[in-house]
Amino acid sequence: MPKLAIKRPKQTFRGYREYIDGIPLEMVLIPDGTFTMGAPESEEGSRDNERPQHHVNISSFLMGRYPVTQAQWKAIASRSELKVNLDLDPDPSYFKEPYQGIDRWRRPVERVNWYEAVEFCNRLSKLTGRNYRLPSEAQWEYACRGVTEPLNLEAGASYPPFHFGETITTDLANYRGTDDKDSEWSGSYGREPKGEYRQETTLVGYFEVVNFFGLSDMHGNVWEWCADDWHSNYEGAPTDGSAWIDGNEAENVNTENQSYSANNQDKSSYSVLRGGSWVNDPDYCRSAIRNLYVRRDYRYKEFGFRVVCAGMKSEV
């Protein structure tokens, strides 16, 4: 059987490099565009909460090339003078050993909840004078897909499930590539064979694969927190790329997403994670996947995040 084509764009990108106590944070420019959010019923592994598919207009922003690393987290979490609302544990991650003999500080940080991720963004903003925050769901999916044109849904057009193409392998991303008989999950997707199950995070950028915008690790490794409140489907979702925040309607129509209603725990205690993780099967690593109804105070060893920033367009 012939293998499906895998897209491998060159590793070039526009953006800038920030230094946090000497530790680089690479921010990639995500261009203006319009895309179709969600997945059709025909996509293998798709779920009702990924529908209805709808067009979203996105204004340019910058996104971290990788999920936030343990080193980046420690550099900010250790700076108590930057505290905005919360104290932060400088070393919360479960995986503390080197990976294949390489410094473990290049692993993504995990075991951080939504409120702590927001505090990191607020501290980073305070330190740098820029506006860092969590991405909206729409920004995250747009950045993951690496497209700037919407689909013709009436003609039955669709995007591939992954930015690589129609399938995924454990040579391209870190996920569970073996069958889970207890949960009846398959370790393969589409026509690709099964792979390996590493049972841990890998270093960011380990696979040396980027999408068309220049982002790495958008599929697997760690789930990534988004700013939005949880919604069970896309009925009534914003079409301007803003975070869908029920507890703060003014911010719901603000494309800069400057608030996360972080103090509104009663109204907005559930949020969304995207991208899948090292522990999940490939279905859960698709561009459209949404982690179901997760409390913002949960900390798991597969939960991480990456940051976005608006208004900067200088080249690296």
FIPAPA-412008 format. One record per residue (C-alpha): residue in one letter; x negated, y negated, z negated. Coordinates in steps of 0.001 Angstrom, whole numbers, plus 524288, in hexadecimal, padded with zeros to 5 digits. Each point is the difference from the previous one (the first is absolute). Last residue first. Example, Ala and Ser with C-alpha at 12.3 -4.5 7.8 and 13.67 -1.06 7.14 Angstrom:
s7CA9A804247E41C
a8055A80D707FD6C
//
This chain:
v7CA0B76DD17CAB3
e809287F72680782
s807FD7F5167F9DE
k80EC9801627FFDA
m8044F7FCDA7F214
g80E137FBE37FD06
a805AF80B9B7F903
c7FA3280ACB7F78D
v8030E80E797FE8A
v7FB6E809F07F601
r7FEB780EBE7FF7F
f80611809967F687
g7FE3280C617F7FD
f8089A80B357FB39
e7FB2B80E1E80189
k7FAC58018F7F22D
y80D097FB6F7FAB8
r804237F4097F857
y80E6E7FCAD7FF40
d803FA7F26C7FB04
r805F47FBE180CF3
r8098C80B4B7FFF2
v80025807AA80CB8
y80C568017B80834
l7FB2F808C980AE5
n7F2D17FE3D8067B
r802B57FA3B80D64
i7FAA58068480C4E
a8004D7F82180CAA
s7F188800BD803A0
r7FFBC80E9B7FD11
c7F85C8053C7F458
y80B1D8070C7F924
d802348094680B5F
p7F171803467FF1C
d80129806D67F2BA
n7FD137F82B7F3CC
v7F552801087F5A0
w7F5DC7F75F806B2
s80A147F551801E9
g80B547FA8C807D8
g800857F2FF80720
r809C47F76E7F8CB
l804837FD227F241
v80CD47F9697FCAB
s805727F9557F3EA
y808C98026C7F470
s801837F7827F3CA
s806747F490806E3
k80B377FAF57F7C3
d7FB6A8041A7F27E
q7F18E7FDEA802F4
n801597F200804B0
n7F2E37FB047FB31
a7F8E88046180C4B
s80A0A7F999808DE
y7F5BD8025E80A94
s7FDD67F2048041E
q7F8C37F95680B16
n805B28081F80AF5
e7FA9D7F6CD80A88
t80B5880359808F3
n809617F9F27F653
v80DC2805308026D
n80025809A37F4B5
e7F87D7F6497F7B3
a80C367F7B17FE59
e8080580C4E7FD9B
n7F87C803A47F3C0
g8052A80C1A7F944
d80387806D280CB5
i7F2227FFA580563
w7FE858047A80E0B
a7F2297FB50802E1
s7FEF37F76B80BFA
g7FCF6804EC80DBD
d80A247F75680691
t80AA680A2A80283
p80472801987F1F2
a8073980CC57FCEA
g80EDF7FFF78004B
e8014C80EBC801EA
y7F1F3805097FF80
n8023580BC17F719
s7FF8D803EE7F19F
h7FA917F2F77FBA6
w7F4AE7FEB07F658
d7FB9E7F23A7FC8D
d7F5447FB1E808DC
a7F1F37FC4D7FCC4
c7F99580C4880554
w7F7C580A097F898
e7F6F8808D6807CF
w7FFDD80EE37FF32
v7F21B805047FF7C
n7F78A8088680913
g80A2B8016F80AE5
h802677F7F480C4F
m7FC1F7F1A47FFF3
d7F200803C07FCD5
s7F9797F5E8808C8
l804827F35080648
g7FA037F9FD80C56
f80C717FADF80660
f8002180AE980A1B
n7FE7280A587F565
v7F343803D47F990
v7F8C880CF57FE4C
e7F2EF801A57F931
f8056480B8D7F833
y7FA197FB7E7F315
g804DC7F21180165
v804077FFDD7F1BB
l7F95580B167F8AE
t8085C80C287FEBB
t80A888028E7F5F4
e8019280D847FA46
q805DF80D7380287
r7F82F801AD80CA1
y80A9980803806B2
e7FB3E8049780D41
g806318010580D6A
k80BDB8064A8063B
p800C28007A80EB4
e805BA7F4E080835
r80C448024A807F6
g808CE7F7027F829
y7FB197FDEC7F23E
s7F8B780A1D7F807
g7FEB9802BC7F176
s80E2E8040E7FF02
w807FD7FD977F3D1
e8084D80AC87F9EE
s7FEC47F9DA7F278
d7FAA980C5E7F9CE
k7F99F8046280CB5
d7F7CD7F3BE80171
d7F9888023880D2B
t7F27B7FA6B8025B
g7FC237F2C1805AC
r802F67F8657F3B1
y7FBD07F22B80363
n7F3717F879802B6
a7FF9B7FABF80DE4
l7F9A0801E880D4D
d7F94580D3E7FF12
t80B78804467F78F
t808687FF3180C31
i80B0C7F73080484
t809CB8004F80B1F
e806EA7F83380A8D
g7F61D7F504800B7
f7F50D7FB097F751
h808EE7F51F7FAF6
f808BB80ABB7FAE1
p80E2C803C280305
p7FEAE7FBB080E3B
y808C47F4818037D
s80D3B802458062C
a807CE7FC8B80C2E
g80DE28054180165
a803EF7F68780AC7
e809637F9067F6E0
l7F5147FF2F7F609
n7F73F7F7F3808CF
l7F4E67FF2C7F643
p7F9D97F3B27FA8A
e7F2A17FAA980401
t7F47D7FC9B7F721
v7FAE080D837FC4C
g7F5F4804657F5F2
r80912809D87F997
c7FA147FE197F29A
a800377F12680073
y80E507FFE480407
e80334809F87F56C
w7F9397F81F7F558
q8054D7F2D480459
a80DCE8058680023
e7FE76806127F29D
s7FB447F2F07FACB
p7F19F7FF717FCDF
l7FAF87FE117F227
r7FA377F2BD7FCF4
y7F4557F72780243
n801AC7F151801DA
r7F2647FA0080099
g7F9497F7CA7F58D
t7F5B480A907FE36
l800678031D7F178
k80E417FC9D7FDA8
s804318078B80C14
l7F81880BCF7FBA0
r806557FEF97F2A7
n80DA87FF7C805E1
c7FD3D80B768090D
f7FAB98082B7F4AE
e80BF57FC547F7E0
v808C48049C80B2D
a7F8E680D1280040
e801D0800E17F145
y80E977FD8880158
w8011980A5280AA0
n7F93080AA17F841
v7F1CB803FB80084
r7FC0580E4B7FF20
e7F7A67FE9480C2C
v7F4497F80B80498
p7FB4E8041380D6C
r7F2DB807068000A
r7F4457F776802CB
w7FCD27FF737F17B
r7FD8880EB6800A9
d7F2407FDDB80556
i7FCD180A8880A06
g7FBA380DE47FCA6
q80B298066480751
y809737F7297F8B1
p7FA297FB047F34F
e80840802E87F3DF
k80A2B7F70B7F9B5
f80CA5804A580625
y80AB27FD007F612
s7FF0B7F157801CF
p802BD7F6157F53F
d7F2727F9BA7FF2A
p800EC7F1657FD37
d80CCE801C17F862
l8079A7F37A8025C
d8060C7F6527F675
l80C3F7F9D98058B
n806147F2CE80349
v7F5F67F6F180660
k7F2C5804EB7FB55
l7F46A7F99D806E5
e7F83B7FE6D7F35D
s8016680EB77FE28
r7F6F98027E80B95
s7FE2780EB47FE94
a80C37802B480814
i7FA717F82F80B6C
a7F2CB806C9801B5
k805CE80CF57FB7A
w80A427FFC880AA8
q7F6227FCE980A93
a7F74380B2A7FB88
q80B52809AA7FF1F
t803C57FC6F80DD2
v80BBF7F84E804DD
p805AC8071880BCB
y7F8287FD3A80C42
r7FFA57F56F80A72
g807277F7177F6AA
m80AA87F8B180718
l8007A7F2968064D
f80C217F932804F7
s8064A7FC8E80CFB
s80EAE7FDDD8006A
i8082E80C3C8020A
n80D3B800E0806B0
v8075480C6C7FC8C
h8085C8085F80914
h808B680A547F9E4
q800A580EAE7FE41
p80B6F803907F761
r7F987807527F9BB
e7F402804927F899
n8086B8037E7F418
d8068280A7C80861
r7F369807C2800A5
s7F5FF8038280A61
g7F84680CB37FF19
e7FED28021580EAD
e804E27F40480735
s80D0680282806E2
e807C07F8C27F59C
p7F9037F39C80435
a7F6197F91E7F744
g7FF617F2D37F944
m7FBDC7F25B803F6
t7FFE27FB9480E2A
f7F5647F61080272
t7FE537F190802B8
g7F2FC7F90C80027
d7F6A07F6827F9C8
p7F267805797FD9F
i7FA86807A27F456
l7F2C87FA357FC6C
v7F7E9809717F7E2
m7FB167FCFB7F250
e7F38A806AC7FB68
l7FD897FF657F15C
p7F16D800A57FD3B
i7FA76802257F246
g7F62A7F5817FC15
d807BC7FB917F425
i80C048000C808BA
y7FB967FCB680DC2
e809E07FCAF80A9E
r7FDEB8044480E1E
y807E87F9DF80ACD
g8093D8037880B04
r7FEA18057780D8C
f7FD7B80E5C80276
t7F73B809D4806A0
q7FF6D80E957FD73
k8036A8048980DB4
p80D538063F801C0
r8014A80EC57FE81
k80D37804C48051B
i801BC80EC17FF15
a805128077A80BCA
l8076C80C827FD1E
k7F85C80C9E800F9
p8029A8093C80B3F
m805CF80D517FC45
//
